[in-house]
Amino acid sequence: MATATAPAKKTVITLTDAAAARVKTLLEKRDPPAVALRVGIKTRGCSGLSYNVEYADQKMQFDEVVEDKGVTVLVDPAAVMFLIGSEMDYREDKFTAGFTFSNPNEKARCGCGESFSV
């Protein structure tokens, strides 16, 4: 008789090498130290939602803990359903630098790239 196995839990978010390196650098330079970076979603922009990345001074009770490439990122529990399967990257070019997200849940993104909708 075969036993049923539970489906594999999908990772909320993964980090590219560049994102992991930037998270590590930011956490090492922070004074006072932070336990991690927290990723969340804020209501704003043309399309309604935008990504929010901030220092986390402590893990909150329902934060989703993501450990990837040697760093820890906390995901706000209210953002989990919007971020499942996303990849966090860090990009620098001549004029800008920052974290970017490749999110399979996005249905639309505003023209300026500031916000998205699901």
Secondary structure, 3 states (H helix, E strand, C coil): CCCCCCCCCCCCEEECHHHHHHHHHHHHHCCCCCCEEEEEEEECCCCCEEEEEEEECCCCCCCEEEEECCEEEEECCCCHHHHCCEEEEEEECCCCEEEEEECCCCCEECCCCCCEEC
